[in-house]
Every structure is written in C-alpha cells, then in structure tokens.
Amino acid sequence: MTTGAPGRLLTVVGARPQFVKAMPVSRAIARTPGLTEVMVHTGQHHDAALSDSFFRQLDLPEPAENLGIHGGSHGEMTGRMLAALDGVIARHAPDLVIVYGDTNSTLAGALAAAKAGVPVAHVEAGLRVFDRSMPEETNRVVVDHLSRLLFAPTRAAVGHLAREGLVEGVFHVGDVMQDAVLAMAALPDQGNGVLRRLGLASGAYAVATLHRAATTDSAIGLAAAVGYLRQHAGRLPVVLPLHPRTRQAAGHFGVDLAGLTVIEPLGPVDMQRLLAGCALVLTDSGGLQKEAYFHRKPCVTLRDDTEWSETVEAGWNRLWTVDNYRPRREIDDYGAGDAAERIVATIAHFVAEHLDAPSAAAGIRP
C-alpha cells in the first residue's frame, strides 16, 4: 500500500438491517492498519427508533454525512440519493464504496460510485428470489452487476452469480448478520430488560414483523398478513414491533391490529433479546429469517418465496403457504462469526493493489 496514503472506504447505509450489518465490518475496518472509513447515512430510515438509537447502541461511527432523504416513490427516492451521493463521493474521494443488502440506499450508493469510477463492494451479494416485481430483487441484480467485490453469504448465492456470468471478484464469506448477533449478545441489556418491561415470559410468545412494500402497499396484502398473525395470537401472544410504514398503512387501509401485542420499534439489542426469548418468529423480512435461525427459533415467512432458501431446506423456516417444516439440521453456510474479518481482509488486499497501481482502475485516486 502506498506509504502515507491509507485506503479510504465510504460506507453507504440507510436502513435498520444495514446499520446492524455494518457494525462488525466497521469494527474490523477500525482494527485494520491502512484503512479508514467514512460512514454515510442516506436517511432512508429517519425515525429515531430505526436510526439514531441503532448508531448509539451498536457503537457505530457517527455518520460523516446524513443526507436526510426519505419518502416518495422508489424512483424518486433513489434519484435524490444518487444526486446527493455524487457530491459526497466527490468530497471524500474514496478508494472503494461499500453497500449492504438490497434497499434504495444500496442501489443509489452503487450507481453513484460506478458513475464516478469508484469500485463497489456489495455485502450480501447473489441473493435471488427470481421475482422482478420485488423492488429489492431489481436492486440486488443491478448492484451485483455494478460491483467489483461481491461478498456472498451462501454457496447458493455464489451459484446465482455464476449463472449470471459473475465469477470474478466473488467471495463466499459467510453472513455478517451472524457476526452482529454474536456481538450484540455480549452487549448489556438496555434499561431493565425488554421481557420484564413488556411483561413477557421466556418461551411463551411469538415475535412478528411486517414492513415489506408487498405487504404494506395494498389493503388486501396487509389484511392477509395481519389475519395470519391473529390466527397465531389465539395460541400465544404475538408481539409486533410496529414499523412506521406499517402503522401508516394500517391507518390508511383501516386494517385493525386488535389481538396483537403492538409495541414501538425496538433498538437492536432489545430486538435480539426479544428474539432470544420467543417461541416463534413470523416475518416478511429477509434478515429476520436468518436471525431466527441464529437464535435457533422456528420461523414462518409471510411471503410466497424467500432469498434464504437454505433456512427452509434445513427445516428452521417455512413459507406461510406451506404447512410443515422439513426435517431440521444445522446450516454451515453462514460461517463461524468471522465474515466481517474475511470481508475486510479482502478489501484491504484489493485497495492496496489499486493504490500501488492506480492506473489499473480509472477513477481511483493514487
């Protein structure tokens, strides 16, 4: 690596799952000589419970830039982010831009970097449900094809990338969410313990989340999901930390949430404590399906497909259209909690090569 010129990494995040995934990677970057990180928050999740508390509780570096961009259609939001990130990249001149997952923030970060000639590293590359009606699926595919480093959490993801002709720069590293869950387990409880505050007994309740656009953007979709949760609530309490989008949609469509234990959104540590004590997880989220497995809890995915097919194959997860789980086994694809270290080691090697040979990649500063 060029003496006196540390590798500058610009991380773009905007949504709750990305804050959590960034925690172990940011810690690994901080431990790596020659690397510095600039954190940029697009503002996609602007509610304090979904944003500010996550940075505090996860001990993430304060964002150097908070763009405050949220609301509007997918295209409008992505366009505003793209314009703002163009200026951010010009100001900070990074050697690499890191993006996570499949949100509008992910797409905008990758597009802005690619147009500026800056290499992109995509954490959680290669996930597919093969349904282009999902905005997340479009984002994943586009970002993967823009990225120079593709960090796949599973072997299936590596296979998806290969079928699309993406084999260079692909690394099966395991899942950074497993790293994050292990790290959060070591953090102190917030307040006096979430189960005590909510009056819950360990093993005697279910946890649910609803927030996907496919669920919340129609009265029929939201009513069907809420009805499914209410059926389970007849057997044990269903605790629903209510996403602001879901609260707004329920009010707009007149969907009654009675019968569910509705609470405000939780910070990341409290959410992990809630998952650790539950008997069942019901969710339309992608990430929570894996978090359920990390806590060895059965999960029902309130969708017709899933990007985490190995959780279904291993018997820990099932789609709500299926009645029974498959025989249960452990999943070795997610690694041993060292995904972040593997990601950062690969990034450090990549950046060092390109700082020593700046002419090899247009747009990378010497």
C-alpha positions in Angstrom: 0.0 0.0 0.0 1.3 3.5 -0.8 3.1 5.0 2.2 1.1 7.7 3.9 -2.0 7.1 1.8 -4.4 5.0 3.7 -7.3 3.3 1.9 -10.4 5.4 2.2 -13.6 3.4 2.4 -17.0 5.1 2.0 -19.9 3.1 3.5 -23.4 3.9 2.5 -26.2 2.8 4.8 -29.8 3.9 5.2 -32.0 1.2 6.8 -32.1 -0.7 10.1 -30.6 -4.0 8.8 -27.7 -2.2 7.2 -26.8 -0.5 10.4 -26.6 -3.9 12.1 -24.6 -5.5 9.3 -22.2 -2.6 9.2 -21.3 -2.9 12.9 -18.9 -5.9 12.6 -17.5 -4.7 9.3 -16.8 -1.2 10.7 -15.1 -2.8 13.8 -12.9 -4.9 11.5 -12.0 -1.8 9.4 -11.1 0.1 12.6 -8.7 -2.7 13.5 -7.0 -2.9 10.1 -4.0 -0.7 9.6 -4.1 1.4 6.4 -7.9 1.6 6.2 -10.2 4.5 7.2 -14.0 4.6 6.9 -16.4 7.4 6.2 -20.0 6.5 7.1 -22.8 8.0 5.1 -26.4 7.7 6.2 -28.9 8.3 3.4 -31.8 8.9 5.8 -34.0 6.2 4.3 -34.9 5.1 7.9 -35.2 8.5 9.6 -37.3 7.6 12.6 -35.1 7.8 15.8 -36.1 4.3 16.8 -35.0 2.9 13.5 -31.9 5.1 13.1 -30.3 7.2 15.8 -30.7 4.5 18.6 -29.0 2.0 16.3 -25.9 4.0 15.9 -25.7 4.7 19.6 -26.4 1.1 20.8 -24.1 -0.5 18.1 -21.3 1.9 18.8 -21.1 2.7 15.1 -19.1 5.8 14.0 -21.4 8.8 13.7 -22.2 9.4 10.0 -19.9 11.9 8.4 -22.9 12.8 6.2 -26.6 12.4 6.9 -28.5 13.1 3.7 -31.9 13.1 5.3 -33.6 11.6 2.2 -36.7 9.6 2.7 -40.2 9.3 1.4 -41.6 9.4 -2.2 -41.7 6.6 -4.8 -38.8 4.2 -5.2 -37.6 6.0 -8.3 -37.8 9.5 -6.7 -36.0 8.4 -3.5 -33.3 6.6 -5.4 -32.8 9.6 -7.7 -32.5 12.1 -4.9 -30.0 9.8 -3.1 -28.0 9.4 -6.4 -27.7 13.1 -6.8 -26.6 13.7 -3.2 -24.1 10.8 -3.2 -22.5 12.1 -6.3 -21.4 15.2 -4.3 -20.5 13.0 -1.3 -18.1 10.9 -3.3 -16.5 13.9 -4.9 -15.9 15.4 -1.5 -14.4 12.3 0.2 -12.6 10.7 -2.8 -12.9 7.1 -1.6 -10.9 4.2 -3.0 -13.9 1.9 -2.5 -17.6 2.2 -1.7 -19.3 -0.4 0.5 -23.0 -1.1 0.2 -25.2 -3.6 2.0 -28.3 -5.6 1.0 -31.0 -4.6 -1.4 -32.5 -1.2 -0.5 -32.8 2.0 -2.4 -29.8 3.2 -0.5 -27.8 0.2 -1.8 -28.7 0.9 -5.4 -28.0 4.6 -5.1 -24.7 4.1 -3.5 -23.6 1.6 -6.1 -24.8 3.7 -9.0 -23.1 6.9 -7.7 -19.8 5.0 -7.2 -19.9 3.3 -10.6 -20.6 6.6 -12.4 -17.7 8.2 -10.5 -15.4 5.3 -11.5 -15.0 4.1 -7.9 -15.1 0.3 -7.2 -18.1 -1.1 -5.3 -18.1 -3.8 -2.7 -21.5 -5.4 -2.2 -22.1 -7.2 1.1 -24.8 -9.8 0.7 -24.3 -10.3 -3.0 -26.0 -13.0 -5.0 -29.4 -13.3 -3.2 -32.3 -14.1 -5.5 -36.0 -14.9 -5.3 -36.4 -14.7 -9.1 -39.3 -12.2 -8.8 -38.6 -9.0 -10.6 -41.8 -7.5 -9.3 -40.0 -7.0 -5.9 -38.0 -3.7 -5.9 -35.4 -5.5 -3.7 -34.8 -8.0 -6.4 -34.1 -5.4 -9.0 -31.8 -3.6 -6.6 -29.8 -6.8 -5.9 -29.3 -7.7 -9.5 -28.3 -4.2 -10.6 -25.9 -3.7 -7.7 -24.3 -7.1 -8.2 -23.5 -6.3 -11.9 -22.0 -2.9 -10.8 -19.8 -4.4 -8.1 -16.1 -5.3 -8.3 -16.2 -7.2 -5.0 -19.2 -9.5 -4.3 -19.4 -10.9 -0.8 -21.8 -13.8 -0.9 -23.2 -15.1 2.3 -24.0 -18.6 1.0 -22.9 -21.1 -1.7 -26.3 -20.7 -3.3 -25.7 -17.0 -3.7 -22.3 -17.8 -5.4 -24.2 -20.1 -7.8 -26.8 -17.4 -8.6 -23.9 -15.0 -9.5 -22.2 -17.6 -11.6 -25.3 -18.2 -13.6 -25.4 -14.5 -14.4 -21.8 -14.6 -15.6 -20.4 -13.1 -12.4 -17.4 -15.1 -11.2 -14.5 -12.6 -10.9 -14.3 -10.9 -7.5 -16.9 -13.3 -5.9 -16.2 -14.5 -2.4 -18.2 -16.8 -0.2 -17.5 -15.2 3.2 -20.5 -16.3 5.4 -23.0 -14.0 6.9 -22.2 -10.7 8.7 -25.5 -10.9 10.5 -24.2 -13.9 12.4 -21.2 -11.8 13.4 -23.6 -9.0 14.5 -25.8 -11.3 16.5 -22.8 -12.7 18.4 -21.5 -9.2 19.1 -24.9 -8.0 20.3 -25.3 -10.9 22.6 -22.2 -9.6 24.5 -23.7 -6.1 24.9 -25.5 -5.1 28.1 -29.3 -5.1 28.3 -31.0 -1.8 27.6 -32.9 -0.5 30.6 -34.2 -3.2 32.9 -34.7 -5.9 30.3 -37.2 -5.9 27.4 -39.1 -9.1 28.5 -39.6 -7.6 32.0 -40.7 -4.3 30.6 -43.2 -5.9 28.3 -44.4 -8.5 30.9 -43.4 -11.4 28.8 -42.3 -14.9 29.9 -39.5 -16.6 28.0 -40.8 -19.2 25.6 -44.4 -18.0 25.9 -44.8 -15.5 23.0 -44.1 -15.1 19.3 -42.3 -12.2 17.6 -43.6 -10.7 14.3 -42.5 -8.0 11.9 -44.3 -6.6 8.9 -42.8 -3.9 6.7 -42.2 -5.1 3.1 -43.8 -3.0 0.4 -45.6 -6.1 -1.0 -47.3 -6.4 2.4 -48.0 -2.7 3.2 -48.8 -1.2 -0.2 -52.2 -2.9 -0.5 -55.2 -3.3 1.8 -55.5 -7.0 0.7 -51.9 -7.8 1.4 -51.8 -6.1 4.8 -55.1 -7.6 5.9 -54.0 -11.1 4.9 -50.7 -10.8 6.8 -52.4 -9.3 9.9 -55.1 -12.0 9.8 -52.4 -14.7 9.7 -50.7 -13.2 12.8 -54.0 -13.0 14.6 -54.6 -16.8 14.0 -51.3 -17.4 15.8 -52.3 -14.9 18.5 -55.0 -17.3 19.5 -52.4 -19.8 20.7 -49.8 -17.4 22.2 -49.2 -13.7 22.3 -47.8 -12.2 19.1 -45.5 -9.2 19.8 -45.4 -6.8 16.9 -42.8 -4.0 17.0 -44.7 -1.8 14.5 -42.7 -0.3 11.7 -43.8 3.4 10.9 -44.7 2.4 7.3 -46.9 -0.4 8.6 -48.6 1.9 11.2 -49.3 4.4 8.4 -50.6 1.7 6.0 -52.9 0.1 8.7 -54.4 3.5 9.4 -54.8 4.3 5.7 -56.4 1.0 4.8 -58.4 0.6 8.0 -56.7 -2.6 9.0 -57.4 -3.5 12.6 -54.4 -4.6 14.6 -56.5 -5.7 17.6 -55.5 -9.1 19.1 -51.8 -8.4 18.5 -49.4 -7.0 21.1 -48.3 -3.9 19.3 -45.3 -2.1 20.6 -43.0 0.7 19.4 -40.0 -0.3 17.3 -37.1 -1.6 19.3 -33.4 -0.9 19.3 -31.1 -3.6 18.0 -30.1 -5.1 21.4 -33.6 -5.2 22.7 -34.8 -6.9 19.5 -32.2 -9.6 19.9 -33.3 -10.2 23.5 -36.9 -10.4 22.3 -35.9 -13.0 19.6 -33.8 -15.0 22.1 -36.8 -15.4 24.4 -39.5 -16.2 21.9 -41.1 -19.4 20.8 -41.7 -18.5 17.2 -40.9 -15.8 14.6 -43.3 -14.6 11.9 -42.0 -12.1 9.4 -42.0 -10.8 5.9 -38.4 -9.6 6.4 -35.4 -11.2 4.7 -32.9 -10.6 7.5 -35.1 -11.7 10.4 -35.5 -15.2 8.9 -31.7 -15.7 9.4 -31.8 -14.0 12.8 -34.4 -16.6 13.9 -32.1 -19.3 12.8 -29.1 -17.8 14.7 -31.3 -18.0 17.8 -32.5 -21.5 16.8 -36.1 -20.4 16.6 -38.7 -21.7 14.1 -39.8 -19.1 11.6 -42.7 -18.6 9.3 -42.0 -16.3 6.4 -45.1 -14.3 5.4 -44.3 -14.4 1.7 -44.5 -16.8 -1.2 -40.8 -17.0 -1.7 -37.5 -16.4 0.2 -34.0 -15.3 -0.7 -32.8 -17.5 2.2 -33.7 -20.9 0.8 -31.2 -22.8 3.0 -33.3 -21.9 6.1 -36.2 -23.7 4.5 -34.2 -26.6 3.3 -32.7 -27.0 6.8 -36.1 -27.1 8.5 -35.9 -23.8 10.5 -38.2 -21.8 8.2 -41.2 -22.3 6.1 -43.3 -20.1 3.8 -46.8 -19.3 5.0 -48.2 -21.2 2.0 -46.6 -24.5 3.4 -48.0 -26.3 6.5 -45.0 -28.2 7.7 -41.3 -27.8 8.3 -38.7 -30.0 6.7 -36.5 -32.2 8.9 -34.3 -29.9 10.9 -30.5 -29.7 10.6 -27.7 -27.2 11.1 -26.6 -24.7 8.4 -22.9 -24.5 7.8 -23.1 -21.8 5.0 -23.2 -18.8 7.3 -19.7 -19.3 8.7 -18.3 -19.1 12.2 -18.8 -15.4 13.0 -15.8 -14.3 11.0 -17.5 -13.0 7.9 -16.6 -9.3 8.6 -12.9 -10.2 9.1 -12.8 -12.1 5.8 -14.6 -9.2 4.0 -12.2 -6.5 5.4 -9.1 -8.6 4.7 -10.2 -8.9 1.0 -11.0 -5.2 0.8 -7.6 -4.3 2.3 -5.8 -6.5 -0.3 -7.9 -5.1 -3.1 -7.3 -1.4 -2.1 -3.6 -2.0 -1.6 -3.2 -3.4 -5.1 -5.1 -0.5 -6.6 -3.3 2.2 -4.6 0.0 0.7 -5.7 -1.2 0.6 -9.3 -3.7 3.5 -9.7 -3.6 3.4 -13.5 -5.1 -0.1 -13.4 -8.6 1.2 -12.5 -9.9 4.5 -13.7 -11.3 6.9 -11.1 -9.2 5.5 -8.2 -7.0 8.2 -6.6 -3.3 7.5 -6.4 
